[in-house]
Amino acid sequence: MAAPLRAHPMSYTTQRYDFRDKPGDYARLAQDLSGLLAGETDRLANAANTAALIFAALPEINWAGFYFLRGTELVLGPFQGKPACVRIGLGQGVCGAAAVQRRTLVVPDVQKFPGHITCDAASRAEIVVPLLEGGTLIGVLDVDSPVAGRFDEADARGLEALAALLVTASAARPAR
């Protein structure tokens, strides 16, 4: 007889963020994310909760999610928002460029980004954070906004911290 399944307790309380104090709000968001990820090592589950938390917390965004590296392309992972492009080649679009460069890209106006891949025509700004595990690229965090110029360096630092929490929590088990 199999042992009964147990749900892991989740430590999360819904908070409202106005992002007038971006460093402070991102720090509080990181605390919330740490609670969500506590005790869970499954990358897929953790990416799903991370995308949901970012989408619920950040103002003026229309997409938040992940692409994971599979061979020579990025493949869609958990996300919140409209349906998205499923596969993105390395070096293509903002996600592919951030993956190849292994650095966060803040794009104030996606229409001016050479080779931008349009998944949602309403998107005007984008930020992509590479997910690095011990220097190895495992994917990217992608966040889009319908507002041009929506993202800045404070968003970059805050989202990099959230991405690092995801990678650390999920280091033991890759997404499958």
PALUMBA-707875 format. One record per residue (C-alpha): x, y, z. Coordinates in steps of 0.1 Angstrom, whole numbers, plus 5000, padded with zeros to 4 digits. Example, Ala and Ser with C-alpha at 12.3 -4.5 7.8 and 13.67 -1.06 7.14 Angstrom:
+------+------+------+
|   px |   py |   pz |
+------+------+------+
| 5123 | 4955 | 5078 |
| 5137 | 4989 | 5071 |
+------+------+------+
This chain:
+------+------+------+
|   px |   py |   pz |
+------+------+------+
| 5000 | 5000 | 5000 |
| 5014 | 5034 | 4990 |
| 5020 | 5061 | 5015 |
| 4994 | 5088 | 5014 |
| 5004 | 5119 | 4995 |
| 5010 | 5150 | 5015 |
| 5008 | 5186 | 5003 |
| 5038 | 5207 | 5013 |
| 5028 | 5237 | 5033 |
| 5031 | 5269 | 5013 |
| 5042 | 5301 | 5030 |
| 5027 | 5330 | 5011 |
| 5004 | 5359 | 5020 |
| 4990 | 5381 | 4993 |
| 5006 | 5416 | 4995 |
| 5000 | 5446 | 4974 |
| 5030 | 5464 | 4959 |
| 5029 | 5499 | 4944 |
| 5065 | 5499 | 4932 |
| 5071 | 5535 | 4941 |
| 5101 | 5521 | 4961 |
| 5113 | 5495 | 4937 |
| 5143 | 5483 | 4957 |
| 5121 | 5479 | 4988 |
| 5092 | 5463 | 4970 |
| 5115 | 5439 | 4952 |
| 5131 | 5430 | 4985 |
| 5096 | 5422 | 4999 |
| 5087 | 5403 | 4968 |
| 5119 | 5382 | 4972 |
| 5108 | 5374 | 5008 |
| 5074 | 5363 | 4994 |
| 5091 | 5342 | 4967 |
| 5114 | 5326 | 4993 |
| 5083 | 5315 | 5012 |
| 5067 | 5300 | 4981 |
| 5098 | 5281 | 4971 |
| 5107 | 5269 | 5006 |
| 5111 | 5231 | 5007 |
| 5104 | 5226 | 4970 |
| 5131 | 5217 | 4945 |
| 5111 | 5209 | 4914 |
| 5121 | 5236 | 4888 |
| 5088 | 5234 | 4869 |
| 5067 | 5239 | 4900 |
| 5089 | 5267 | 4912 |
| 5090 | 5284 | 4879 |
| 5051 | 5283 | 4878 |
| 5048 | 5299 | 4912 |
| 5075 | 5325 | 4904 |
| 5058 | 5335 | 4871 |
| 5024 | 5338 | 4889 |
| 5039 | 5359 | 4917 |
| 5057 | 5383 | 4894 |
| 5026 | 5386 | 4872 |
| 5004 | 5393 | 4902 |
| 5028 | 5418 | 4918 |
| 5043 | 5439 | 4891 |
| 5022 | 5468 | 4878 |
| 5019 | 5475 | 4840 |
| 5030 | 5441 | 4827 |
| 5012 | 5418 | 4803 |
| 5034 | 5387 | 4803 |
| 5058 | 5370 | 4828 |
| 5073 | 5336 | 4823 |
| 5102 | 5313 | 4815 |
| 5119 | 5297 | 4786 |
| 5143 | 5268 | 4793 |
| 5173 | 5258 | 4773 |
| 5168 | 5226 | 4753 |
| 5197 | 5220 | 4729 |
| 5201 | 5251 | 4708 |
| 5168 | 5267 | 4715 |
| 5147 | 5281 | 4743 |
| 5115 | 5263 | 4749 |
| 5085 | 5278 | 4766 |
| 5080 | 5270 | 4803 |
| 5055 | 5282 | 4829 |
| 5041 | 5317 | 4823 |
| 5012 | 5341 | 4829 |
| 4997 | 5361 | 4801 |
| 4985 | 5354 | 4766 |
| 4998 | 5324 | 4747 |
| 5034 | 5327 | 4737 |
| 5060 | 5316 | 4711 |
| 5069 | 5280 | 4720 |
| 5105 | 5279 | 4706 |
| 5131 | 5307 | 4703 |
| 5165 | 5301 | 4688 |
| 5196 | 5312 | 4706 |
| 5205 | 5347 | 4695 |
| 5169 | 5354 | 4682 |
| 5148 | 5381 | 4697 |
| 5153 | 5396 | 4731 |
| 5152 | 5362 | 4749 |
| 5177 | 5346 | 4725 |
| 5200 | 5376 | 4727 |
| 5200 | 5377 | 4765 |
| 5207 | 5340 | 4766 |
| 5237 | 5342 | 4742 |
| 5251 | 5373 | 4760 |
| 5243 | 5358 | 4794 |
| 5233 | 5392 | 4807 |
| 5200 | 5410 | 4815 |
| 5186 | 5430 | 4786 |
| 5163 | 5459 | 4793 |
| 5145 | 5470 | 4761 |
| 5126 | 5503 | 4765 |
| 5109 | 5499 | 4730 |
| 5107 | 5465 | 4715 |
| 5098 | 5479 | 4681 |
| 5134 | 5493 | 4679 |
| 5151 | 5460 | 4689 |
| 5165 | 5443 | 4658 |
| 5149 | 5409 | 4653 |
| 5123 | 5413 | 4681 |
| 5099 | 5384 | 4681 |
| 5063 | 5396 | 4685 |
| 5042 | 5372 | 4706 |
| 5018 | 5398 | 4719 |
| 5013 | 5429 | 4697 |
| 5004 | 5449 | 4728 |
| 5039 | 5445 | 4742 |
| 5061 | 5477 | 4740 |
| 5089 | 5470 | 4766 |
| 5107 | 5439 | 4776 |
| 5132 | 5427 | 4802 |
| 5149 | 5393 | 4800 |
| 5171 | 5379 | 4828 |
| 5193 | 5348 | 4820 |
| 5190 | 5319 | 4844 |
| 5225 | 5308 | 4852 |
| 5234 | 5278 | 4874 |
| 5271 | 5277 | 4882 |
| 5278 | 5297 | 4851 |
| 5257 | 5274 | 4828 |
| 5227 | 5288 | 4810 |
| 5195 | 5270 | 4819 |
| 5170 | 5294 | 4806 |
| 5156 | 5330 | 4808 |
| 5130 | 5349 | 4828 |
| 5110 | 5371 | 4804 |
| 5087 | 5400 | 4814 |
| 5068 | 5422 | 4789 |
| 5049 | 5454 | 4793 |
| 5024 | 5473 | 4772 |
| 5041 | 5505 | 4784 |
| 5072 | 5517 | 4765 |
| 5101 | 5524 | 4789 |
| 5084 | 5504 | 4817 |
| 5116 | 5487 | 4829 |
| 5148 | 5502 | 4844 |
| 5179 | 5492 | 4862 |
| 5160 | 5488 | 4895 |
| 5137 | 5463 | 4877 |
| 5168 | 5445 | 4864 |
| 5184 | 5442 | 4898 |
| 5151 | 5431 | 4914 |
| 5142 | 5405 | 4888 |
| 5178 | 5392 | 4888 |
| 5174 | 5386 | 4926 |
| 5141 | 5367 | 4920 |
| 5157 | 5346 | 4892 |
| 5186 | 5337 | 4915 |
| 5162 | 5325 | 4941 |
| 5145 | 5303 | 4916 |
| 5178 | 5288 | 4904 |
| 5190 | 5282 | 4939 |
| 5158 | 5266 | 4951 |
| 5156 | 5244 | 4920 |
| 5193 | 5235 | 4916 |
| 5188 | 5199 | 4927 |
| 5162 | 5190 | 4900 |
| 5160 | 5203 | 4864 |
| 5127 | 5208 | 4846 |
| 5117 | 5179 | 4824 |
+------+------+------+
